């Protein structure tokens, strides 16, 4: 399994991915907090400490990296966890915003109305007073 990117974990922890991201964060939290079934040996690496640490400082990429490493170690030790984490990661990849710069270009004459430049926006609305209205 590919490691879980720190950027994806930060996106989930900060809520930047909207409601779907919050649901995925809750699913990951539930997966990490799952206790081994009776008869299974407790795993030395659970990821709970790292999950809680990232929840306290959701923009901290180093904490996200520590969680990613803990998830990878636990997946190596626990086949059930590996299966659950793999399914979670497949769902979460659909929200991954990617890394890198953005390039914004406005051309083609005069723009009437708001212009927003950047990347990875969500939950934004504009109130248009209409043509000829007071501005």
LODRENDO-391520 format. One record per atom (N, C-alpha, C): residue in three letters; x, y, z. Coordinates in pm, whole numbers, plus 50000, padded with zeros to 5 digits. Each point is the difference from the previous one (the first is absolute). Layout:
# residues N
ALAXYZ...
# end
This chain:
# residues 135
UNK500844988250000UNK499165011850000UNK500885012450000UNK499595010149924UNK500715012749999UNK499825006850135UNK501025007550040UNK499855007450126UNK498975011149980UNK499395003950110UNK499005010549997UNK500735013350009UNK499735008849907UNK500745012649997UNK499635008850118UNK501005007150049UNK499785009550109UNK499035010949956UNK500075004149872UNK499105010449951UNK498544995350005UNK499774987449965UNK498644994750007UNK499514999850145UNK500854996050092UNK499614999650142UNK499725014150052UNK500805009749961UNK499765013950041UNK498675004849943UNK499734996849874UNK498745003949937UNK498814994550079UNK500104987550041UNK498914993850077UNK499905006350139UNK501145001650066UNK500005004950138UNK499515014450011UNK500305008249899UNK499605014150005UNK498565002249954UNK499414990049941UNK498645001549948UNK499965007049866UNK501165001549935UNK500065007049871UNK499284992549889UNK499714987350020UNK499334992149896UNK498494999850019UNK499495008650086UNK498555000950019UNK499424988250074UNK498714997849981UNK499294989450072UNK500564986249968UNK500324997649875UNK500584986949964UNK501314997750074UNK500815010250012UNK501264998950073UNK499784997550148UNK498995006850057UNK499694997750143UNK499564985650022UNK499224994649907UNK499554986250013UNK501184990349987UNK500915003049910UNK501184991549985UNK500915000950123UNK500135011950059UNK500795001550121UNK499374991750113UNK498695000450011UNK499304992150103UNK500214985149974UNK499964995949874UNK500214985949967UNK501414995650035UNK500995008549970UNK501394996850036UNK500154999250151UNK499395009250071UNK500074999950147UNK499424987150055UNK498874995849946UNK499384987450044UNK500884988149971UNK500614999949883UNK500894989149962UNK501204999250094UNK500605011550028UNK501185000450087UNK499644995850143UNK498835003950045UNK499614997150139UNK499454986050019UNK499794992649894UNK499504986450011UNK500954991550083UNK499444993150093UNK500794991250086UNK500094986249937UNK501104993050019UNK500114986449946UNK498914991150059UNK499524990749918UNK498994990550047UNK500604991150107UNK499134994050079UNK500484991150107UNK500834988949937UNK501124997350060UNK500914989949948UNK501105005749912UNK499795012249949UNK501055006649921UNK500965006850097UNK501264999549968UNK500985006950083UNK499865015049978UNK500085008050106UNK499955014649980UNK501215004549919UNK499775009349914UNK501075005049914UNK500815010650073UNK501324999549991UNK500815010150067UNK499845013849938UNK499695000849871UNK499825012849934UNK498545001049960UNK499295009950052UNK498595001449966UNK499725012449916UNK500785010550018UNK499765012549931UNK499105009550077UNK499484995550115UNK499075008550077UNK500675012850049UNK501224998950050UNK500705011850051UNK500245009949887UNK500424995049884UNK500285008649885UNK498715006249945UNK498924992450001UNK498705005349955UNK499565011450091UNK500094997950130UNK499615010550096UNK500905012249987UNK501284997749977UNK500945011149986UNK499665008549878UNK499684993649888UNK499635007649880UNK498675007250020UNK499084993850071UNK498715006550027UNK500195012850081UNK501005000150089UNK500295012050081UNK500615011349918UNK500784996549897UNK500665010049915UNK499854995449855UNK498805001549943UNK499714994049870UNK500815005349881UNK500645011450013UNK500815005449891UNK501464995650007UNK500364992450101UNK501394996150024UNK500384988149912UNK500785002649897UNK500384989749904UNK500884989350066UNK500845003850095UNK500844990250068UNK499144990050079UNK498955004950064UNK499094990950072UNK499284990949901UNK499665005449885UNK499354991949896UNK500964989149950UNK501275003549984UNK500994990049957UNK500144989050106UNK500005003950127UNK500114990050107UNK498784990649997UNK498825005549976UNK498814991649990UNK500114990749880UNK500455005249887UNK500174991749880UNK500934988250028UNK501115002750068UNK500954989350034UNK499384989850094UNK499265004750100UNK499364990950095UNK498954991349929UNK499255006049909UNK499004992349925UNK500684989249916UNK501135003549938UNK500754990249921UNK500534988550084UNK500535003250119UNK500514989550089UNK498884990850047UNK498895006050037UNK498894991750047UNK499474991249887UNK499955005349878UNK499524992249887UNK500924988049973UNK501295001750025UNK500954988849984UNK499764989050103UNK499495003850118UNK499834990650110UNK498624993550005UNK499005006549941UNK498614995950019UNK499304999149865UNK499774987849948UNK499354998549869UNK498605006249995UNK499244999150109UNK498675006050002UNK500115015249985UNK500945005950072UNK500215014549991UNK500445003949859UNK500904992149942UNK500475002749864UNK498825000349902UNK499104990450012UNK498844999549912UNK499125012550019UNK499725003550124UNK499185011750027UNK500665012949955UNK501305001050024UNK500735012249961UNK500085001249848UNK500164988849932UNK500045000249854UNK498675005049943UNK498904994850053UNK498675004649954UNK499815014850032UNK500425004350120UNK499885014050038UNK500805008849904UNK501224995849971UNK500895007949915UNK499435001349859UNK499384989449949UNK499385000749867UNK498905010649998UNK499185000550104UNK498955010250009UNK500605013950015UNK501045001250083UNK500595013050028UNK500745005849880UNK500534991649916UNK500735005149883UNK499135008549910UNK498714997450000UNK499115008049916UNK499955014550047UNK500385002650124UNK500005013650053UNK501365006649999UNK501024992349970UNK501355005450004UNK500125011749904UNK500455011150050UNK500075012249921UNK501305001249923UNK500954992050031UNK501275000849930UNK500925010150062UNK501195000749945UNK500995009250051UNK500435009149887UNK500675010450034UNK500595008449899UNK499395013749993UNK500485007349902UNK499595013749980UNK498755000649914UNK499455011649995UNK498885002549912UNK500335012049914UNK499475000149881UNK500215011349910UNK498635005349961UNK499765012850024UNK498725006249970UNK500205010549893UNK499134999749899UNK500075009749892UNK498615005449973UNK499905013049989UNK498755006449959UNK500295007149869UNK499184996949900UNK500195006649871UNK498645001949934UNK499995007049891UNK498785001349925UNK499175012150035UNK500605010750045UNK499255012250022UNK499705002650145UNK499005008450022UNK499625004450133UNK499164989350068UNK500304997450125UNK499254990250078UNK499015007550088UNK498764995750001UNK498965006350082UNK499624989950108UNK500295003450122UNK499674990950110UNK501254995650071UNK499824992350101UNK501154995650079UNK500894990349923UNK501285001050024UNK500974990749943UNK500784994250118UNK500094987250005UNK500704993250108UNK501134992049939UNK501215002650044UNK501144992849947UNK500654992150113UNK500374987849971UNK500624991250098UNK499754985749961UNK499914991150100UNK499694986049973UNK499334993850121UNK499324989149977UNK499384991950106UNK499005007850084UNK499075006949937UNK498985007450071UNK498794990950026UNK499285002850107UNK498734993250023UNK499115009050085UNK498704998349983UNK499045007450082UNK499975014949975UNK500285004549879UNK500045014349970UNK498745003949924UNK499395011050039UNK498855005449928UNK500225014849976UNK499395004949894UNK500045014249967UNK498585004949989UNK499755011550057UNK498685006249988UNK500065010149887UNK499224997449895UNK499985008749884UNK498815009450009UNK500245013150010UNK498875009350012UNK499215001249870UNK500474993649894UNK499285000649873UNK500475011549914UNK499644999749873UNK500395010449907UNK499325013150036UNK500715010450003UNK499475013250027UNK499705002850146UNK500264990650087UNK499755001850143UNK501085008250065UNK499735004750118UNK500995007650076UNK501144990750039UNK501215004949994UNK501164991850035UNK500745006150115
# end
